[in-house]
C-alpha cells in the first residue's frame, strides 16, 4: 500500500511544477512560432576547430592547391603520386618482381600501368586473403582532346580540331584561356612532354564565340546546342609564314612546332594532347575558405586519398592498405587503364605472390573480404539553384566529408548501394576519430544522376560506398570546394585505412 503522506507530497510537487510551467508559457509570445533549425546551419564545423586544427587544414589546402595546379592530366597525377610515395619509402613493384624480393608486413610498393593508373599497397600483419582497406579515386577529368589530324587553316586563322572528353556543358569552354598538356611520342619512341600556357610568358589558346551583336539565331538554341562539339576548335595562329603561299598560317604554326618542340604534323598521330583551363588553382572568397580550380572532380579525392595513404606510411597496420588512382572514369571506366580493366586484380595478384600468399582462391577471398571507399565527389547545395536539391538529403559546403549510400539515376538505376551494416561500421570508425561527415544524394530523384567506380569493385563482393568532397559547379572548367571538407575527408580516409 502507498504511504498517504508521500502521495500527498508528490501531488503537491507536481502541482507546483505545473503552475511554474504555465507562468513560463504566459510570458512567451505565442504569435511567433519557434524557428526550425535549418539543415544548412545545423552542423557548423569551422568554429569547432582549434588553432592547431586550422594550421593543419591550411597546410593540407596549400599542398592540394599546388597538386591541382601542376597535375592536370592522368600522367602528371601519376608521376606526382609516385614521387611523393617514393619519398616515404615506397618501392616499384616491378623492381620487386624482377629482383624476386619477398614482401612482408610493413613493406610499401606501388604499381603503375601505362603511366595513367597507379596502385599503392602497404602490407599489413594479417594475411591478404582476409581483405584490404582500399581507397579508390579517379584522376581523369573533363577536357578537350586534340584529334589525330588536328591542324587546319581557314580565313587566315589556324585552328586545332578537338573532341571533348567527359560530360561537359560545351558553352562553358568558349573564350577561356586554355593550356596544352600531354605528350608527343616520336616513331623512335622518344617521348616529348608538352606543357604550354601555364607559365607567365607562355602563349595560351582559346575557343572563340560568336559576338553578341550577331547571336540572335544562336541564342534561340537550347543550351546543349548553343555551342556544338565540332565548334570546340582552338585558335592557335594568325602569323603567315610567307605571304601568298597556300595555308601559310598553318605552315607558320608547323614551323614553330618544329623549331621549338621538334614536332612535325604526322607526330600528332601518336600524341595525347589535351586542352585544359590555364592557370593555378586559387583560394576562393574574402575569407579564403574555399578552393577554386580545374579538375577537382575527382582530383580532390585523389589527393586526399593519397595524403591519407602517405600519412600512415610509418604505422603498423593489421590489414593491408591500398590507394588506387584510376583513369577513364568520366567516360565509363573503359580501356586498359579504367576500373573495368584487370589492372588492379593483376597488381594485387603480384603483391600476394611476392608475399608468398598467392593462389587463385586466396585472390578471390582477398577481393571479397575487402572494404572500399569509392573516393569520389558529390554535388554541393547551391542556393542559386535550390530547386535541384532535396535540402534534407544534399551535401553542404563546409559540413565535412560526404557519403552517398548509393549513386545511379532515377530509381537508383545503375547504382551500387552500401549495406546498412557496413555504413554502421563506418560511422563507428569515423565517430571514434572525431571525423565530421554528412550523408547525401546527388540531387532530386527525377532530375538525373551519376555514377562512380563503386559498382565495378562491388562485383568482387567487397563492401563499398561512395565518399568524398562536396563540389560546386561540378564538371565546369573551374569548380569550387571547401577547405574544411578537404581536411575532414583526409581525416576520414586515414581513419578508414587504420581502423575499419
C-alpha positions in Angstrom: 0.0 0.0 0.0 1.4 3.5 -0.8 2.1 5.9 2.0 -0.6 8.6 2.1 1.8 11.4 3.2 4.3 10.6 0.5 1.5 10.5 -2.1 0.2 14.0 -1.0 3.8 15.4 -1.2 4.3 14.1 -4.7 0.9 15.6 -5.8 1.8 18.9 -4.3 5.2 18.9 -6.1 3.6 18.2 -9.4 1.0 21.0 -9.0 3.9 23.4 -8.2 5.8 22.4 -11.3 2.6 22.8 -13.4 2.0 26.3 -12.1 5.6 27.3 -12.9 5.3 25.9 -16.4 2.1 27.9 -17.0 3.8 31.1 -16.0 6.6 30.5 -18.4 4.2 29.8 -21.2 2.2 33.0 -20.4 5.4 35.1 -20.9 6.1 33.6 -24.3 4.8 35.4 -27.4 2.8 32.7 -29.0 2.3 34.8 -32.1 5.9 34.0 -33.1 6.4 30.3 -33.9 9.7 28.7 -32.9 12.2 28.8 -35.8 13.0 25.4 -37.3 16.7 24.7 -37.4 18.0 25.0 -41.0 19.8 21.9 -42.2 22.4 24.2 -43.8 23.4 25.6 -40.4 22.8 22.5 -38.3 26.3 21.2 -38.3 28.8 24.1 -38.0 32.3 22.9 -38.5 34.6 25.9 -38.8 34.1 27.2 -35.2 34.7 23.8 -33.7 38.4 23.9 -34.9 41.3 24.7 -32.6 44.2 26.8 -33.9 46.2 23.7 -34.4 43.5 22.2 -36.5 43.3 25.3 -38.6 47.0 25.3 -39.1 46.9 21.7 -40.3 44.0 22.5 -42.5 45.8 25.3 -44.2 48.9 23.2 -44.8 46.9 20.5 -46.5 45.0 23.0 -48.6 48.2 24.6 -49.7 49.6 21.2 -50.8 46.4 20.5 -52.6 46.3 23.8 -54.5 49.9 23.0 -55.7 48.9 19.5 -56.7 45.8 20.7 -58.5 47.8 23.4 -60.3 50.6 21.1 -61.5 48.7 17.9 -62.2 46.1 18.5 -64.9 46.4 15.1 -66.7 46.4 11.5 -65.6 50.1 11.1 -66.5 51.0 14.2 -64.4 49.0 13.0 -61.4 50.6 9.5 -61.5 54.1 11.0 -61.8 53.4 13.2 -58.7 51.9 10.3 -56.8 55.0 8.2 -57.4 57.3 11.0 -56.5 55.5 11.5 -53.1 55.3 7.8 -52.5 59.0 7.1 -53.1 59.8 10.0 -50.7 58.2 8.0 -47.8 59.7 4.6 -48.7 57.6 3.1 -51.5 59.3 0.7 -54.0 58.3 0.0 -57.5 56.5 -3.4 -57.6 58.1 -4.2 -61.0 61.6 -4.0 -59.4 60.4 -6.2 -56.5 59.2 -8.8 -59.0 62.3 -8.5 -61.2 64.7 -9.0 -58.3 62.4 -11.6 -56.6 62.3 -9.6 -53.3 59.9 -11.1 -50.9 57.4 -8.7 -49.3 56.5 -8.7 -45.6 54.4 -6.8 -43.2 55.3 -3.1 -43.2 56.6 -3.1 -46.8 55.3 -0.5 -49.2 55.1 -0.9 -53.0 53.4 0.9 -55.9 52.4 -0.4 -59.4 52.0 1.9 -62.4 50.2 0.9 -65.6 50.6 2.8 -68.9 51.6 5.9 -66.9 47.9 6.7 -66.2 46.9 4.4 -63.3 48.7 3.7 -60.1 48.0 1.4 -57.0 49.9 1.8 -53.7 50.0 -1.1 -51.2 51.2 -1.0 -47.6 51.4 -4.6 -46.3 49.6 -5.4 -43.0 50.1 -8.1 -40.5 47.0 -10.1 -41.5 47.1 -12.5 -44.5 45.9 -10.7 -47.6 43.1 -13.1 -48.2 41.4 -11.5 -45.2 40.9 -8.4 -47.3 42.3 -4.9 -47.8 41.2 -1.4 -46.9 41.0 0.3 -50.3 40.7 4.0 -51.2 39.8 4.3 -54.9 39.6 7.6 -56.8 39.9 8.6 -60.4 42.4 11.1 -61.9 40.9 11.8 -65.3 38.9 15.0 -65.7 36.8 16.7 -68.3 38.8 18.4 -71.1 39.2 18.9 -74.8 41.4 16.4 -76.6 43.2 17.1 -79.9 42.0 14.9 -82.7 44.6 12.8 -84.7 44.7 15.2 -87.6 44.0 18.5 -85.7 45.7 21.4 -87.5 44.0 23.3 -90.3 43.7 26.8 -91.7 40.5 28.8 -92.6 40.0 32.5 -93.1 43.6 33.4 -92.3 43.4 31.7 -88.9 45.0 28.4 -87.8 42.9 26.1 -85.6 43.2 22.7 -84.0 40.3 20.3 -84.0 39.2 18.8 -80.7 37.0 16.1 -79.3 35.6 16.8 -75.9 36.2 14.2 -73.1 33.6 13.6 -70.4 30.3 15.2 -69.6 30.5 18.9 -70.1 28.4 21.9 -70.8 30.1 22.9 -74.1 29.2 26.6 -73.8 31.3 26.9 -70.7 34.5 26.2 -72.7 34.5 29.2 -75.0 36.7 32.3 -74.6 38.7 30.8 -71.8 42.5 30.8 -71.7 43.4 27.2 -72.3 46.7 25.4 -71.7 48.0 22.4 -73.7 49.2 19.4 -71.6 50.3 16.0 -72.8 52.9 14.0 -74.7 54.0 13.5 -78.3 55.7 10.2 -78.9 58.1 10.1 -81.9 58.4 7.0 -84.1 61.8 6.4 -82.4 60.0 6.0 -79.1 61.2 9.3 -77.7 58.5 11.0 -75.5 58.2 14.7 -75.7 56.4 16.2 -72.7 54.2 19.2 -73.6 53.0 21.9 -71.2 52.2 25.2 -72.9 50.2 28.0 -71.2 51.0 27.7 -67.6 54.0 30.0 -67.2 53.6 33.8 -67.2 55.4 34.1 -70.5 53.6 31.3 -72.3 51.0 31.7 -75.0 47.6 30.3 -74.4 44.8 29.0 -76.6 41.1 29.5 -76.8 37.8 28.5 -78.4 36.1 31.5 -80.0 32.5 32.5 -79.7 30.0 34.4 -81.9 29.7 38.1 -81.0 26.5 39.1 -79.2 25.6 41.5 -82.0 25.1 38.6 -84.4 23.8 36.0 -82.0 20.0 36.3 -82.4 19.7 32.9 -84.1 22.4 31.2 -81.9 20.6 32.3 -78.7 17.4 30.6 -79.8 19.1 27.3 -79.5 18.9 25.1 -76.3 21.9 25.2 -74.0 23.2 21.9 -75.3 23.2 23.1 -78.9 24.2 26.8 -78.5 27.8 25.6 -78.9 28.2 22.3 -80.7 31.0 19.8 -80.3 32.5 20.4 -83.7 32.8 24.1 -82.9 35.1 23.5 -79.9 38.2 24.0 -82.1 41.1 26.0 -80.5 42.6 29.1 -82.1 46.4 28.6 -82.4 47.8 31.0 -85.0 47.4 34.0 -87.3 51.0 34.8 -88.4 51.6 33.7 -92.1 55.0 32.0 -92.7 55.2 33.7 -96.2 52.6 35.9 -97.8 50.8 34.4 -100.8 51.7 30.7 -100.1 48.9 28.2 -99.6 48.0 27.6 -95.9 50.7 30.0 -94.9 49.4 30.5 -91.3 49.2 26.7 -90.8 52.7 26.4 -92.2 53.8 29.1 -89.7 52.4 27.1 -86.8 54.1 23.9 -88.0 57.4 25.8 -88.3 57.1 26.9 -84.6 56.3 23.3 -83.6 59.3 22.0 -85.5 61.8 24.6 -84.2 60.7 24.7 -80.6 59.4 21.2 -79.9 60.9 19.0 -82.8 57.3 18.0 -83.8 56.0 17.5 -87.3 52.4 17.2 -88.4 52.5 13.4 -88.6 53.6 13.2 -85.0 50.0 14.2 -83.9 49.1 10.7 -84.8 51.0 9.4 -81.8 50.2 12.2 -79.4 48.0 12.6 -76.3 47.4 16.3 -76.1 44.6 17.9 -74.0 43.4 21.5 -73.6 42.6 22.4 -70.0 41.9 25.7 -68.3 45.2 27.7 -67.9 46.4 28.9 -64.6 46.8 27.9 -61.0 44.0 26.9 -58.6 43.3 29.7 -56.2 41.8 30.4 -52.7 38.2 31.4 -53.1 36.3 34.1 -51.1 37.2 37.1 -49.0 37.7 34.6 -46.1 39.8 32.2 -48.2 37.7 29.4 -47.0 37.3 27.6 -50.4 39.4 26.4 -53.4 38.6 27.3 -57.0 40.4 25.2 -59.6 40.2 22.9 -62.6 39.7 19.2 -62.3 38.6 18.9 -58.6 36.3 16.1 -59.8 38.0 13.9 -58.8 41.5 15.1 -58.0 40.3 16.4 -54.7 39.5 12.9 -53.6 42.6 11.5 -55.3 44.8 13.9 -53.4 43.1 13.3 -50.0 43.3 9.6 -50.6 47.0 9.8 -51.4 47.7 12.1 -48.5 45.9 9.7 -46.1 47.9 6.7 -47.5 51.2 8.5 -47.2 50.3 9.7 -43.7 50.2 6.1 -42.3 53.5 5.1 -44.0 55.3 4.6 -40.7 52.4 3.0 -38.8 51.9 -0.7 -38.3 48.7 -2.0 -39.9 46.7 -5.1 -39.3 45.0 -5.1 -42.7 46.8 -4.2 -45.9 46.0 -0.7 -47.0 45.7 0.3 -50.7 45.3 3.6 -52.6 44.0 3.1 -56.1 44.1 6.1 -58.6 42.5 5.1 -61.9 41.8 6.6 -65.4 38.7 6.8 -67.7 36.0 7.1 -65.0 34.5 10.1 -66.8 33.8 8.0 -69.9 32.6 4.8 -68.2 35.9 3.3 -66.9 36.6 1.5 -70.1 40.0 0.7 -71.6 43.2 -0.8 -70.2 43.6 2.0 -67.6 40.0 2.2 -66.5 38.5 0.4 -63.5 36.8 -2.2 -65.8 40.3 -3.5 -66.7 42.1 -6.2 -64.9 44.9 -3.9 -63.8 44.0 -3.8 -60.1 43.3 -7.5 -59.9 46.6 -8.3 -61.6 48.6 -5.9 -59.4 47.1 -7.5 -56.2 47.9 -11.0 -57.5 51.6 -9.9 -57.9 51.6 -8.4 -54.4 50.2 -11.6 -52.9 52.7 -13.7 -54.9 55.6 -11.5 -53.6 54.2 -12.1 -50.1 54.1 -15.9 -50.7 50.3 -15.9 -50.3 49.1 -16.2 -53.9 46.7 -18.8 -55.2 43.5 -18.1 -57.2 41.2 -18.8 -54.3 43.2 -16.6 -51.9 43.0 -13.8 -54.5 39.2 -14.2 -54.8 38.9 -14.1 -51.0 41.1 -11.1 -50.7 38.9 -9.2 -53.1 35.6 -10.4 -51.5 36.8 -9.6 -48.0 38.0 -6.1 -48.8 36.4 -2.8 -47.6 36.5 0.1 -50.0 35.7 3.8 -50.1 34.9 4.8 -53.7 36.6 8.2 -53.2 34.6 10.5 -55.5 32.9 13.9 -55.2 29.3 14.7 -54.6 27.2 17.7 -55.5 27.1 20.6 -53.1 23.9 22.6 -52.3 23.8 25.8 -54.4 21.2 28.3 -53.1 21.0 29.8 -56.6 19.7 26.5 -57.9 17.8 25.3 -54.8 15.1 23.7 -56.9 17.5 21.0 -58.0 18.1 19.6 -54.5 16.4 17.9 -51.6 17.5 20.1 -48.7 17.4 17.3 -46.2 19.5 14.9 -48.4 22.2 17.0 -50.1 25.7 17.9 -49.1 26.6 21.4 -47.9 30.0 23.1 -48.3 31.8 23.3 -45.1 29.9 20.5 -43.3 32.6 17.7 -43.6 33.2 14.5 -45.5 30.3 13.3 -47.7 28.9 9.8 -48.1 26.5 8.7 -50.8 24.9 5.4 -49.8 24.1 4.9 -53.4 24.5 6.7 -56.7 22.9 5.9 -60.1 19.9 7.8 -61.7 16.2 7.8 -61.4 15.0 4.8 -59.4 18.7 4.0 -58.4 19.4 2.7 -61.9 23.0 1.7 -62.3 23.7 2.2 -58.6 25.8 0.3 -56.1 24.2 0.6 -52.7 26.1 0.0 -49.5 24.9 -2.4 -46.9 23.5 -0.9 -43.7 25.9 -3.0 -41.6 28.9 -1.5 -43.5 27.5 2.0 -43.0 27.1 1.4 -39.3 30.7 0.1 -39.1 32.0 3.2 -40.9 30.0 5.5 -38.6 31.6 3.9 -35.5 35.1 4.3 -37.0 34.6 7.9 -38.0 33.0 9.0 -34.7 35.9 7.4 -32.8 38.3 9.7 -34.7 36.1 12.7 -34.5 35.6 13.0 -38.2 32.8 15.3 -39.3 30.7 13.8 -42.1 27.3 14.1 -43.8 25.2 11.8 -46.0 23.7 13.0 -49.2 22.2 12.3 -52.6 23.3 14.0 -55.8 20.0 15.9 -56.3 16.3 15.4 -56.7 15.2 12.0 -57.7 13.9 12.6 -61.2 16.5 15.2 -62.4 19.3 12.8 -63.4 22.2 11.2 -61.6 25.7 10.0 -61.9 28.0 7.0 -61.2 31.4 6.1 -59.9 33.7 3.1 -59.9 31.9 1.7 -56.9 29.7 -0.8 -58.8 32.7 -2.3 -60.6 34.5 -3.1 -57.3 31.3 -4.3 -55.8 31.2 -7.0 -58.4 34.0 -8.7 -56.4 31.6 -8.9 -53.4 33.6 -6.4 -51.4 31.8 -3.8 -49.2 31.9 -0.4 -50.9 30.4 3.1 -50.5 31.0 6.4 -52.3 32.6 9.0 -50.1 34.5 12.3 -50.7 34.2 16.0 -51.0 31.2 18.2 -52.0 31.8 20.3 -55.1 30.0 23.4 -56.6 29.8 23.7 -60.4 30.9 20.1 -60.9 32.3 19.4 -64.4 32.7 23.1 -65.2 36.1 24.3 -66.2 36.5 25.8 -62.7 35.0 24.0 -59.7 34.7 25.1 -56.0 35.3 23.1 -52.8 35.6 23.9 -49.1 38.9 23.6 -47.3 37.1 22.2 -44.3 35.6 19.4 -46.4 39.0 18.6 -47.9 40.6 18.3 -44.5 37.8 16.3 -42.9 37.8 13.9 -45.9 41.6 13.3 -45.5 40.9 12.6 -41.8 38.1 10.2 -42.7 40.3 8.4 -45.2 43.1 8.0 -42.6 40.7 6.6 -40.0 39.3 4.2 -42.6 42.7 2.8 -43.6 43.8 2.3 -40.0 40.7 1.1 -38.2 37.9 -0.3 -40.4 
